[in-house]
């Protein structure tokens, strides 16, 4: 009896190992050590000096911290609606029998698996202020031609646009799966009851899609708050710091300014913010997420 | 149903945990191999200044060194300037930095202060220009050897000047002449711009010196660039984009934008460094250089690069031998002069003669003339942050989001905080 239990445990460890070892090495250990670093002053090279909570205190009073959180918030506020509404539109459009259905689904998913560096370079070119495709088109129809990622006012919107485009396919796939799990008889019943297309979508489809919506919103918010690659490649946080985001600041603090302690503290602040927002969402979901 | 929710919660929490903190882990890709089994020592050398056209020239110096020192091999690792210091810092932190590495004058203090540089002792002091040797000493000890120096001059496209009927720049020019010429030379319809001077830290400290202002007070405890001279300097830089110079919205500030504009024959005057000579050799039009125009006084930017031995190197002697060769050998001086690279830091200025005799640009004397009134960049331990703060605030003013006065006041606040 006793022996077989040990044996079960042994086998469990064997099977857990491949995921548990990397998780401990590359997630748990860095988390604990970053908490430790965040209590020190450290330039990566000299010895660490204990400063207690000073890093957190100075971050909270630093105007740069406020600025990068504000930019990140603006990014999320622009990105989330775009990516959700866009993904939903695609999912609904592709959730019916039509020729080349699989092709379109694959095509819209392609950017999701493409490297950010490639996507950012493509968008940098599309949104090139002087000879990009977008400004050519805007000019052709007589609209204004913004400076996009080279103009402080338009830099963040440029990044938002590229990000929403890239992640559209991911949202589409999740929502498509959600749409397909909605029982046909419920929709039929709505038809019989005389609900038109819009009402059926609004009062039956959307509520039944809410678990997928919840998942998409939670994941997109987490990703949104950690936005970095696209900013780094497209604008480098500029011009004049107008598109610098929290993780970009963490990168600068660590690798350009040699302030690893403050960078770690900022990572933990970001963690706290994301945790709080996600906790609120999980609590709030009771009110609007309907599990079939 | 309950199960479903719990799973979502788990996914969400795991998601944040792994993503939030995964963001700050990064590996270094540099490798270091030491094999002294066959009596050979391998020295690694990290650098940026050969990037973009002089890689072969550096390789020639390495070959000459290795022929001279059969027991030492040099492995060069070149990184573009834009990412060089990020890479160097990460490599030093991870213990994977080379035995020797390049530093510029602005970043030297940062690295000397954090203890990553070994003290040097066996070089030939007399070989170097004293002022350059001094620039890389700290508290009476030599922590790096000067490797090269360069300055910034005014490049101009002669054809555009002739076409517009404007007299070409001379060393007597001031900002007024430059501004007047730029205005006449700008032809937005044809996509031709009169002037290009980046709106950033390096141009600002120089324009400030040209206006007779100072960046810091004497004991470097407070920034003083928010003075009337500072405002004048910032106004000079910020006033160009959109009028005689392309704006950021036109692409200014993006990599190689100005170089390509000049090469395309669409830029009349260009503030840039003499390291550009080689790259412009095959431009299909006539161009030349002049000493940069001053305001109330002349001041030209000088840049100096140095090379240092890693304090953690196992081969310090061989490393210093390589650096001595790299900075004072005849092979190095010849290579630098004939390829129009940055200038060698030699004490004997007559050695520079072959450089001055070359054509394109014809007025190479301006390179030396500029050295007569030099403004070195202000340097503090938190250099990168200071440069970023100045460039950021100037950008705000250039974009019209702040007045020049407010931008400089905010920059002063930021820089003062870095001094503390």
Contacts between the chains, C-beta under 8 A, distances in Angstrom:
chain1	res1	chain2	res2	distance
A	23	B	18	8.0
A	26	B	22	7.4
A	26	B	25	6.9
A	27	B	17	6.8
A	27	B	18	5.4
A	27	B	21	6.9
A	27	B	22	6.7
A	30	B	21	5.9
A	30	B	22	7.6
A	30	B	24	7.5
A	30	B	25	5.2
A	31	B	17	7.3
A	31	B	21	4.8
A	34	B	21	6.1
A	34	B	24	6.5
A	43	B	114	5.6
A	44	B	89	6.3
A	44	B	90	7.5
A	44	B	92	7.2
A	44	B	93	3.5
A	45	B	89	7.4
A	45	B	92	5.3
A	45	B	93	5.6
A	45	B	114	4.7
A	45	B	115	6.9
A	45	B	116	5.5
A	46	B	114	5.1
A	46	B	115	5.8
A	128	B	251	7.1
A	129	B	249	4.9
A	129	B	250	6.3
A	129	B	251	6.1
A	130	B	250	5.4
A	130	B	251	5.2
A	146	B	249	7.5
A	147	B	247	7.2
A	147	B	248	6.4
A	147	B	249	2.6
A	147	B	250	7.6
A	148	B	249	8.0
A	150	B	247	8.0
A	150	B	248	4.4
A	150	B	249	5.2
A	150	B	250	7.7
A	150	B	251	6.2
A	150	B	252	7.6
A	150	B	253	6.9
A	150	B	254	6.9
A	151	B	248	6.5
A	151	B	249	4.8
A	151	B	399	7.2
A	152	B	395	7.2
A	152	B	396	7.5
A	152	B	399	4.7
A	152	B	401	6.3
A	153	B	399	7.8
A	211	B	4	7.0
A	211	B	8	7.7
A	214	B	8	6.8
A	215	B	8	6.5
A	215	B	11	7.5
A	218	B	8	7.5
A	218	B	11	7.8
A	218	B	12	5.0
A	218	B	15	7.4
A	219	B	12	8.0
A	219	B	15	6.4
A	222	B	12	7.6
A	222	B	15	5.3
A	222	B	16	5.5
A	222	B	19	5.8
A	222	B	20	7.8
A	223	B	19	7.2
A	226	B	19	5.5
A	226	B	20	6.6
A	226	B	23	5.7
A	228	B	23	6.5
A	238	B	253	7.9
A	238	B	392	7.8
A	238	B	395	6.9
A	239	B	248	5.3
A	239	B	253	6.8
A	239	B	395	5.2
A	239	B	399	6.8
A	240	B	392	5.2
A	240	B	393	7.6
A	240	B	395	3.1
A	240	B	396	4.7
A	240	B	398	7.7
A	240	B	399	6.1
A	240	B	401	7.2
A	241	B	392	4.7
A	241	B	395	7.6
A	247	B	23	5.2
A	250	B	23	6.8
A	250	B	24	5.8
A	251	B	24	7.9
A	252	B	388	7.7
A	254	B	24	6.7
A	255	B	26	7.6
A	255	B	86	4.7
A	255	B	89	6.2
A	255	B	90	5.8
A	256	B	85	7.2
A	256	B	86	5.8
A	256	B	89	7.6
A	256	B	384	5.1
A	256	B	388	7.9
A	257	B	382	6.9
A	257	B	384	5.7
A	257	B	385	5.1
A	258	B	89	6.3
A	258	B	110	7.5
A	258	B	114	7.2
A	263	B	24	6.7
A	264	B	24	7.2
A	267	B	20	6.9
A	267	B	21	6.1
A	267	B	23	7.0
A	267	B	24	5.3
A	270	B	20	6.0
A	271	B	16	6.9
A	271	B	20	4.3
A	271	B	21	6.6
A	274	B	16	5.0
A	274	B	20	5.8
A	275	B	13	8.0
A	275	B	16	5.8
A	278	B	12	5.1
A	278	B	13	7.3
A	278	B	16	5.9
A	281	B	12	7.7
A	282	B	8	7.3
A	282	B	9	5.5
A	282	B	12	6.4
A	285	B	5	7.6
A	285	B	8	7.8
A	291	B	1	4.7
A	291	B	4	5.6
A	291	B	5	7.4
